[in-house]
Amino acid sequence: PTHKIDQPLETAKYVLSWIRGAKTEHQLDIDYVGQWNEKDAGEEYDHILRDVIGSSEFGNTTTVLGRIRHYSGTTDIPDKNGCRQYQWNISDGSRWVDEEGSIFDGRSARCLARCLNRQYISQCYNAIFQWHLISSFYDYFLWPRCGVMVANRPWSNEYEITSPLWALAHTTQFNPIGWRYAAHNQGVHMLEHGGSMVTRISEDLNDFSIVLEKMQSESSSCARGSNPESKSSPETVVIVLEGSFLRAVESKKQLYVWRSDLTSGNEIGENPDDSNLFLRSGVLEVHSANGKSYVSLDLYPNQLVTITTLETGSKGDGRVKSRSKRTPFPIPFSQTFDDEVIGQAPKYWYDRFGAFEIQYNPYSGKRNAQDKVLRQVVPQWPLCWNDCSLGPTTYFGPMEFLSSMNIRISIEILLENHATFQFGPYGVDVDEKALIINTKTGKSTCAEIVNHVSFSLNEWHTLSFEMRTDSQSIYVNKKPVGKFQLAKANPWALKFRMSQYVFMAFNNLRIEELNQESSSSKFNYKVMEKL
């Protein structure tokens, strides 16, 4: 459906300003600019954006794309024109898929293997944007672990490579920029017993690569897009080599073979054995009979094979860190932000709304390269692509902290303008236990207990959480303001959210182990009342 952009001219001018900023501030040339992720922007905005960009200094260098197909899925019927109706190097985005995605499992690997081949065969799509490449956000956010690599534990240097990456590698490692597709029925085919074959050729015709896949819909269904009811069965594929294909083989002397067996269950997170993925499995012998030169190979369901004249291709060590042996978050931990990069996101934090970045401490009266803070720098409510109901929000750490760890978490916080903010543990049946403070009224709430705190603006205040096995306590400037009880088995991370887009800053985060005697203060205040 079409979603109207309320201020098309202002939006187009904003996009132009963004392109200018990319060029002047970061020396980036923006070759293409889209319109609206996952939605049609409408004809009015399309025309205005093209006029604004076209009449600017970027009119000859930045292409405005139309609506790009989103999760197009596949069919098993080859394009009736053999894709001859399109230029082979068309670059206006009309033959691109703006998103194909994966989850960290074998079903997604099989989906990608099928889509990479059949989206060209049946719909003439010659480019796919993979969403996304590396999952670097924590597992408690939406669509966790959907990258072809997972690297969301930076304190450990651990990463995971799962089967979708090797499904892509069968194409990407043997398809250099500038190569083109062979013609339908001359290297591009649906196989007789299910599956497909796609051939790409180098510009000088001296090299080629062939990708063959034997996926079936019952085990390769994608998260989105159409999934045809197709079956595959074992077959021997015979490829006759003629013309430039034969000359390329004769000059190279070898045809190298890479194989993957993508067989696994269909459950989320279930992967094929890594020892069966992206294996260099020898060379194909060229046979001659009746004046024809050919190669043959046996293919089985869920197999993915690349045949190539290229000697390149590498799996590296293919290491996959076992999730059962992950390195826990280091405690004790301290973060002053002084050793981090200005203008960048801090270590181990993740923004959901707003922009929290490292800045020189603007409250010290002078710029000191060794005095930095984490500051929220968006001063007004944004115009959002999707949900815009929440104020600036950021999270810290994996959802692996437990009350039984007996730890104290403390951090300094400063607000420049009044707002209501929430800070504390975040997790299943945990979020409502966080501390809520209205800086204007001084009202604080924690687990339905109301108190009053002095929280002046433009001054540093210290928030502390003492998380013990038997009870959890919250302090503001060492004064107790709340006490609550978390289930011992419920893991949590840290979350901060404000009601308004105002400037604020963090400094000096500390996480340390508690002994049985240590405490910020005794809980002996008298005025606490239930809401």
C-alpha positions as CSV (number, residue, x, y, z in Angstrom):
1,P,0.0,0.0,0.0
2,T,1.0,3.6,-0.5
3,H,1.8,5.7,2.6
4,K,1.6,9.4,2.1
5,I,4.6,11.5,3.2
6,D,3.0,14.5,4.8
7,Q,5.8,17.0,3.9
8,P,7.3,15.7,0.6
9,L,9.3,18.8,-0.3
10,E,10.8,19.2,3.2
11,T,11.6,15.5,3.3
12,A,13.3,15.7,-0.1
13,K,15.3,18.7,1.0
14,Y,16.3,16.8,4.1
15,V,17.5,13.9,2.0
16,L,19.6,16.4,-0.1
17,S,21.1,17.8,3.0
18,W,22.0,14.3,4.1
19,I,23.7,13.6,0.8
20,R,25.6,16.9,1.1
21,G,26.6,16.1,4.7
22,A,27.9,12.7,3.6
23,K,30.1,14.3,1.0
24,T,31.4,17.3,2.9
25,E,31.8,15.8,6.4
26,H,32.7,12.2,5.5
27,Q,33.9,12.3,1.9
28,L,31.3,9.8,0.9
29,D,29.7,9.7,-2.6
30,I,26.1,8.5,-2.5
31,D,25.5,6.7,-5.7
32,Y,21.9,5.8,-5.0
33,V,19.1,7.1,-2.7
34,G,15.9,5.3,-2.0
35,Q,12.5,6.6,-0.9
36,W,10.9,4.7,2.0
37,N,12.0,1.4,3.5
38,E,9.4,-1.3,3.0
39,K,6.7,1.2,1.9
40,D,5.6,3.0,-1.3
41,A,6.2,6.7,-0.8
42,G,3.7,7.8,-3.5
43,E,4.0,9.5,-6.8
44,E,4.1,13.1,-5.4
45,Y,7.2,12.4,-3.3
46,D,8.8,10.4,-6.1
47,H,8.6,13.3,-8.5
48,I,9.6,15.9,-5.9
49,L,12.7,13.9,-4.7
50,R,13.8,13.4,-8.3
51,D,13.4,17.1,-9.0
52,V,15.3,18.2,-5.9
53,I,18.2,15.8,-6.4
54,G,18.3,16.3,-10.2
55,S,18.6,20.1,-9.9
56,S,21.3,19.9,-7.3
57,E,25.0,19.5,-7.7
58,F,24.4,15.7,-7.3
59,G,22.1,15.5,-10.3
60,N,24.6,13.6,-12.4
61,T,26.1,11.4,-9.6
62,T,23.2,10.3,-7.4
63,T,20.5,8.1,-8.8
64,V,17.0,8.3,-7.2
65,L,15.6,4.8,-7.0
66,G,12.0,3.8,-7.4
67,R,10.2,1.3,-5.2
68,I,12.4,-1.8,-5.0
69,R,10.8,-5.2,-4.6
70,H,10.7,-6.4,-1.0
71,Y,11.1,-10.1,-0.3
72,S,10.0,-11.2,-3.8
73,G,10.2,-14.9,-3.2
74,T,10.7,-17.2,-6.1
75,T,8.8,-19.3,-8.7
76,D,9.9,-22.3,-10.6
77,I,8.8,-20.9,-14.0
78,P,11.6,-19.3,-16.1
79,D,11.0,-15.8,-17.4
80,K,9.3,-16.2,-20.7
81,N,11.6,-13.7,-22.4
82,G,14.7,-15.1,-20.9
83,C,15.4,-11.7,-19.3
84,R,16.4,-10.3,-22.7
85,Q,14.0,-7.4,-22.2
86,Y,16.4,-5.9,-19.7
87,Q,19.9,-4.5,-20.1
88,W,22.4,-6.9,-18.6
89,N,23.9,-4.1,-16.4
90,I,20.7,-2.3,-15.6
91,S,21.3,-0.2,-12.5
92,D,18.1,1.8,-11.8
93,G,17.1,-0.6,-9.0
94,S,14.2,-2.1,-10.9
95,R,15.8,-5.5,-11.0
96,W,17.0,-5.5,-7.4
97,V,15.5,-7.1,-4.3
98,D,15.8,-4.6,-1.5
99,E,15.7,-7.2,1.2
100,E,16.2,-11.0,1.6
101,G,16.9,-12.1,5.1
102,S,18.0,-15.0,7.1
103,I,18.0,-16.4,10.6
104,F,21.0,-18.2,12.0
105,D,19.9,-21.7,10.8
106,G,19.8,-24.2,8.0
107,R,16.3,-23.3,6.8
108,S,17.5,-19.8,6.0
109,A,20.6,-21.1,4.3
110,R,18.4,-23.2,2.0
111,C,16.1,-20.2,1.4
112,L,19.0,-18.1,0.3
113,A,20.4,-20.8,-1.9
114,R,17.1,-21.1,-3.7
115,C,16.5,-17.3,-4.0
116,L,19.9,-16.4,-5.3
117,N,19.4,-18.7,-8.3
118,R,15.7,-18.7,-9.0
119,Q,15.0,-15.0,-8.5
120,Y,17.1,-14.4,-11.6
121,I,15.7,-17.4,-13.5
122,S,12.1,-16.6,-12.9
123,Q,12.0,-12.8,-12.3
124,C,15.2,-11.5,-13.7
125,Y,16.5,-10.0,-10.4
126,N,20.2,-9.5,-10.6
127,A,21.0,-8.1,-7.1
128,I,19.8,-9.0,-3.6
129,F,20.4,-7.0,-0.5
130,Q,21.0,-9.4,2.4
131,W,19.4,-8.2,5.7
132,H,21.6,-8.2,7.4
133,L,25.3,-9.1,7.3
134,I,26.5,-9.0,10.9
135,S,24.2,-9.2,13.9
136,S,25.9,-7.0,16.4
137,F,22.9,-6.2,18.6
138,Y,21.9,-8.1,21.7
139,D,19.7,-11.2,21.6
140,Y,16.8,-9.5,23.4
141,F,15.9,-7.2,20.5
142,L,13.6,-8.0,17.7
143,W,14.9,-10.3,14.9
144,P,18.0,-11.4,16.9
145,R,20.8,-13.3,15.2
146,C,19.5,-12.7,11.7
147,G,22.9,-11.8,10.2
148,V,25.0,-14.3,8.3
149,M,27.5,-13.7,11.1
150,V,26.8,-13.0,14.8
151,A,29.1,-10.8,16.8
152,N,27.3,-9.3,19.7
153,R,29.7,-10.1,22.6
154,P,32.5,-7.7,21.9
155,W,34.1,-8.1,25.3
156,S,34.9,-11.7,24.4
157,N,36.2,-11.4,20.8
158,E,33.8,-14.2,20.0
159,Y,31.8,-14.5,16.8
160,E,29.6,-17.1,15.1
161,I,29.5,-18.1,11.5
162,T,26.3,-20.0,10.6
163,S,25.2,-21.8,7.4
164,P,23.5,-18.8,5.6
165,L,27.0,-17.3,5.1
166,W,28.2,-20.4,3.3
167,A,25.1,-20.5,1.2
168,L,25.9,-17.0,0.0
169,A,29.6,-17.8,-0.5
170,H,28.8,-20.3,-3.2
171,T,27.8,-17.2,-5.3
172,T,29.7,-14.3,-3.9
173,Q,33.2,-15.8,-3.8
174,F,33.1,-16.8,-7.5
175,N,31.2,-13.8,-9.0
176,P,33.5,-10.8,-9.3
177,I,32.1,-7.3,-10.1
178,G,31.5,-7.0,-13.8
179,W,30.6,-10.6,-14.5
180,R,27.3,-11.1,-16.4
181,Y,24.7,-13.9,-16.5
182,A,24.7,-16.5,-19.2
183,A,21.5,-16.7,-21.4
184,H,18.5,-18.7,-20.4
185,N,18.8,-22.3,-21.7
186,Q,22.5,-21.7,-22.3
187,G,23.7,-22.0,-18.7
188,V,20.6,-20.8,-16.9
189,H,18.0,-23.5,-16.3
190,M,15.5,-25.1,-13.9
191,L,16.7,-28.7,-13.4
192,E,14.6,-31.6,-14.6
193,H,14.2,-33.2,-11.2
194,G,13.9,-30.0,-9.1
195,G,16.4,-27.3,-8.4
196,S,18.2,-24.8,-10.6
197,M,21.4,-23.9,-12.3
198,V,22.8,-20.4,-12.9
199,T,26.0,-19.5,-14.8
200,R,27.9,-16.2,-14.7
201,I,30.7,-15.2,-17.1
202,S,33.7,-12.9,-16.9
203,E,33.8,-9.8,-19.1
204,D,36.7,-11.3,-21.2
205,L,34.9,-14.7,-21.4
206,N,38.0,-16.4,-19.9
207,D,36.3,-17.5,-16.7
208,F,32.9,-18.7,-15.6
209,S,31.1,-20.0,-12.5
210,I,28.1,-22.3,-12.3
211,V,25.9,-22.6,-9.1
212,L,23.6,-25.5,-8.8
213,E,21.0,-26.0,-6.0
214,K,18.6,-28.7,-5.1
215,M,16.4,-27.1,-2.5
216,Q,12.8,-28.1,-1.9
217,S,10.1,-25.8,-0.5
218,E,9.2,-28.0,2.5
219,S,12.7,-27.3,4.0
220,S,13.7,-24.0,2.5
221,S,10.7,-21.7,3.2
222,C,11.8,-18.1,3.7
223,A,10.5,-16.0,6.5
224,R,8.7,-13.8,3.9
225,G,8.0,-13.9,0.2
226,S,6.5,-16.7,-1.9
227,N,7.7,-20.2,-1.4
228,P,6.7,-22.5,-4.3
229,E,5.6,-26.0,-3.8
230,S,8.6,-27.7,-5.4
231,K,10.2,-31.1,-4.8
232,S,13.7,-32.2,-5.8
233,S,15.1,-35.7,-6.3
234,P,18.6,-37.1,-7.0
235,E,19.8,-36.7,-10.6
236,T,23.0,-36.7,-12.6
237,V,23.5,-33.3,-14.3
238,V,25.3,-33.3,-17.6
239,I,26.7,-29.9,-18.8
240,V,27.9,-29.7,-22.4
241,L,30.7,-27.2,-22.9
242,E,30.8,-25.2,-26.1
243,G,32.3,-22.0,-27.4
244,S,33.8,-19.7,-24.8
245,F,33.0,-22.1,-22.0
246,L,35.0,-24.9,-23.6
247,R,37.9,-22.5,-24.4
248,A,37.9,-21.3,-20.8
249,V,38.2,-24.8,-19.5
250,E,40.9,-25.7,-22.1
251,S,43.0,-22.6,-21.1
252,K,42.5,-23.1,-17.4
253,K,43.0,-26.9,-17.5
254,Q,40.8,-27.3,-14.4
255,L,37.2,-27.0,-13.2
256,Y,37.0,-26.7,-9.4
257,V,34.1,-27.9,-7.4
258,W,32.8,-26.5,-4.0
259,R,30.0,-28.4,-2.2
260,S,27.6,-27.9,0.7
261,D,25.1,-30.3,2.1
262,L,22.6,-28.0,3.7
263,T,20.5,-30.8,5.3
264,S,19.3,-30.1,8.8
265,G,16.1,-29.8,10.7
266,N,13.7,-26.9,10.2
267,E,13.7,-25.6,13.8
268,I,15.0,-22.1,14.5
269,G,18.7,-22.1,15.2
270,E,19.2,-25.7,13.8
271,N,22.2,-25.7,11.4
272,P,23.8,-28.3,9.2
273,D,27.1,-29.6,10.5
274,D,29.8,-27.1,9.6
275,S,32.0,-30.0,8.3
276,N,29.5,-30.3,5.4
277,L,29.6,-26.7,4.4
278,F,31.5,-25.0,1.6
279,L,34.0,-27.8,1.0
280,R,36.5,-27.8,-1.9
281,S,35.9,-31.2,-3.3
282,G,38.3,-31.7,-6.2
283,V,38.0,-31.0,-9.9
284,L,35.7,-32.2,-12.6
285,E,37.0,-34.2,-15.4
286,V,36.0,-33.1,-18.9
287,H,34.8,-36.0,-21.1
288,S,34.3,-36.2,-24.8
289,A,31.7,-38.2,-26.8
290,N,30.2,-37.8,-30.2
291,G,32.2,-34.7,-30.8
292,K,30.9,-33.0,-27.6
293,S,32.8,-32.0,-24.5
294,Y,30.9,-32.3,-21.2
295,V,31.2,-32.7,-17.4
296,S,28.7,-34.5,-15.2
297,L,28.1,-34.7,-11.5
298,D,25.5,-36.2,-9.2
299,L,23.2,-33.9,-7.2
300,Y,21.0,-34.7,-4.2
301,P,18.3,-32.8,-2.4
302,N,19.6,-29.9,-0.2
303,Q,22.9,-29.8,-2.0
304,L,24.5,-26.6,-3.2
305,V,27.4,-26.8,-5.6
306,T,29.7,-24.3,-7.4
307,I,31.7,-25.3,-10.5
308,T,34.3,-22.7,-11.4
309,T,37.4,-22.0,-13.4
310,L,38.6,-19.7,-10.6
311,E,41.3,-21.0,-8.3
312,T,40.2,-18.6,-5.6
313,G,37.7,-19.5,-2.8
314,S,38.4,-19.9,0.9
315,K,36.6,-20.9,4.0
316,G,39.3,-19.7,6.4
317,D,39.2,-21.7,9.6
318,G,35.4,-21.6,9.6
319,R,35.4,-21.3,13.4
320,V,32.0,-21.3,15.1
321,K,32.1,-20.5,18.8
322,S,29.9,-22.8,20.8
323,R,27.1,-20.9,22.5
324,S,27.4,-23.1,25.5
325,K,31.0,-21.9,26.1
326,R,30.4,-18.1,25.8
327,T,32.6,-15.8,27.8
328,P,30.4,-14.1,30.4
329,F,30.3,-10.3,30.8
330,P,33.4,-9.2,32.8
331,I,32.7,-8.2,36.4
332,P,34.1,-6.0,38.0
333,F,33.6,-3.5,35.1
334,S,34.1,0.2,34.9
335,Q,33.5,2.7,32.0
336,T,34.6,6.3,32.2
337,F,34.2,6.9,28.5
338,D,37.5,8.8,28.5
339,D,39.3,6.3,26.3
340,E,36.5,6.2,23.7
341,V,36.1,8.0,20.3
342,I,34.3,11.3,20.1
343,G,31.1,11.1,18.0
344,Q,30.9,7.3,18.2
345,A,28.6,5.0,20.2
346,P,30.1,3.7,23.4
347,K,31.2,0.1,24.1
348,Y,28.4,-2.3,25.1
349,W,25.5,0.2,24.8
350,Y,22.8,0.0,22.2
351,D,20.4,2.8,21.2
352,R,16.8,2.2,20.4
353,F,15.6,5.8,20.1
354,G,17.6,9.0,20.3
355,A,21.4,9.2,19.8
356,F,23.7,8.5,22.7
357,E,27.3,9.2,21.7
358,I,30.7,10.0,23.2
359,Q,31.4,13.8,23.6
360,Y,33.8,16.0,25.4
361,N,32.4,16.8,28.8
362,P,30.5,20.1,28.1
363,Y,29.9,20.6,31.8
364,S,33.5,21.0,33.0
365,G,34.0,24.5,31.6
366,K,36.9,23.5,29.3
367,R,37.6,21.0,26.7
368,N,39.8,18.2,28.0
369,A,40.7,15.3,25.7
370,Q,40.7,13.0,28.8
371,D,37.3,14.1,30.1
372,K,34.5,12.6,28.1
373,V,30.9,11.6,28.7
374,L,28.1,9.6,27.1
375,R,25.5,12.2,25.9
376,Q,22.1,12.1,24.4
377,V,22.3,14.7,21.6
378,V,19.0,14.7,19.8
379,P,17.1,17.8,21.1
380,Q,13.7,17.4,19.4
381,W,11.2,14.7,18.7
382,P,12.0,13.0,15.3
383,L,9.8,12.3,12.4
384,C,9.9,8.5,12.5
385,W,9.7,5.8,9.8
386,N,7.7,3.6,12.1
387,D,6.9,3.7,15.9
388,C,7.6,7.2,17.3
389,S,5.8,7.0,20.6
390,L,8.9,6.5,22.8
391,G,11.6,8.9,24.0
392,P,15.3,8.4,23.9
393,T,16.1,4.9,24.9
394,T,19.4,3.0,25.3
395,Y,20.4,-0.4,26.7
396,F,23.6,-1.7,28.3
397,G,25.0,-5.2,28.3
398,P,23.6,-8.7,27.5
399,M,20.5,-10.0,29.3
400,E,22.6,-12.2,31.5
401,F,22.8,-10.3,34.8
402,L,21.2,-12.1,37.7
403,S,20.2,-10.9,41.2
404,S,22.1,-13.9,42.6
405,M,25.4,-12.4,41.4
406,N,25.3,-9.9,44.3
407,I,26.5,-6.9,42.4
408,R,26.3,-3.1,42.7
409,I,25.7,-1.0,39.6
410,S,26.3,2.7,39.9
411,I,26.4,5.5,37.3
412,E,26.4,9.3,37.3
413,I,23.6,11.1,35.4
414,L,23.0,14.7,34.5
415,L,19.9,16.2,32.8
416,E,19.9,19.7,31.2
417,N,16.1,20.0,31.0
418,H,13.3,18.5,32.9
419,A,12.0,15.0,31.9
420,T,10.7,11.8,33.4
421,F,13.2,9.0,33.1
422,Q,13.3,5.3,33.8
423,F,16.5,3.5,34.6
424,G,17.1,0.0,35.9
425,P,16.9,-3.7,35.1
426,Y,15.2,-4.8,31.9
427,G,14.0,-8.3,31.1
428,V,11.1,-10.7,31.3
429,D,8.9,-9.7,34.3
430,V,11.7,-7.3,35.4
431,D,11.1,-4.0,33.5
432,E,8.4,-2.7,35.9
433,K,11.0,-2.8,38.8
434,A,13.1,0.0,37.3
435,L,13.4,3.4,39.0
436,I,11.2,6.2,37.5
437,I,12.0,9.8,38.4
438,N,10.2,13.0,37.4
439,T,13.0,15.6,37.7
440,K,10.5,18.6,37.8
441,T,8.4,17.3,40.7
442,G,11.1,15.1,42.4
443,K,8.7,12.2,42.5
444,S,10.3,8.8,42.3
445,T,8.6,5.5,41.8
446,C,10.0,2.0,42.2
447,A,7.9,-1.2,42.3
448,E,4.8,0.9,43.1
449,I,6.6,2.6,46.0
450,V,6.5,6.4,45.8
451,N,9.2,8.6,47.3
452,H,10.7,12.1,46.8
453,V,14.2,12.9,45.7
454,S,16.1,16.1,45.0
455,F,17.1,16.0,41.4
456,S,18.4,19.4,40.2
457,L,19.2,20.1,36.6
458,N,22.8,20.5,35.3
459,E,24.3,18.7,38.3
460,W,25.7,15.2,38.5
461,H,23.6,12.6,40.5
462,T,24.6,9.1,41.3
463,L,22.2,6.2,40.7
464,S,23.0,2.9,42.4
465,F,21.4,-0.5,42.3
466,E,22.4,-3.2,44.8
467,M,21.2,-6.5,43.5
468,R,21.4,-9.3,46.1
469,T,20.0,-12.8,46.1
470,D,17.4,-11.9,48.8
471,S,16.5,-8.3,47.8
472,Q,17.3,-5.5,45.5
473,S,17.6,-1.8,46.4
474,I,17.9,1.5,44.6
475,Y,19.7,4.6,45.7
476,V,19.9,8.2,44.5
477,N,23.0,10.1,45.7
478,K,23.4,7.3,48.3
479,K,19.9,7.8,49.7
480,P,17.5,4.8,49.4
481,V,14.5,5.4,47.2
482,G,13.1,1.9,46.5
483,K,13.3,-1.8,47.3
484,F,11.9,-4.7,45.3
485,Q,12.3,-8.4,44.7
486,L,13.3,-10.1,41.4
487,A,12.9,-13.8,40.7
488,K,16.3,-15.3,41.1
489,A,16.2,-17.1,37.7
490,N,15.2,-14.0,35.6
491,P,18.1,-12.6,33.7
492,W,18.2,-8.9,32.9
493,A,20.1,-6.1,31.2
494,L,20.1,-2.3,31.9
495,K,17.7,0.1,30.2
496,F,17.4,3.9,30.2
497,R,14.5,5.8,28.7
498,M,13.4,9.5,28.9
499,S,9.9,10.9,28.2
500,Q,11.3,13.9,26.2
501,Y,14.1,14.5,23.8
502,V,16.4,16.6,26.0
503,F,20.2,16.7,26.4
504,M,21.5,14.5,29.2
505,A,24.7,12.6,30.0
506,F,26.1,9.6,31.7
507,N,29.6,9.2,33.3
508,N,31.5,6.7,35.4
509,L,29.6,3.4,35.1
510,R,30.7,0.8,37.6
511,I,29.7,-2.8,38.2
512,E,31.3,-4.5,41.2
513,E,30.7,-7.5,43.4
514,L,29.1,-6.9,46.8
515,N,30.2,-8.6,50.0
516,Q,27.6,-9.4,52.6
517,E,28.3,-6.4,54.7
518,S,28.7,-3.6,52.1
519,S,25.7,-1.3,51.4
520,S,25.3,2.2,50.2
521,S,23.0,3.1,53.1
522,K,20.6,1.4,55.5
523,F,17.0,1.3,54.4
524,N,15.6,3.2,57.4
525,Y,13.6,6.0,55.8
526,K,10.1,6.4,57.2
527,V,8.0,8.0,54.4
528,M,7.2,5.4,51.8
529,E,3.7,4.8,50.5
530,K,2.1,2.4,48.1
531,L,0.5,3.9,45.0
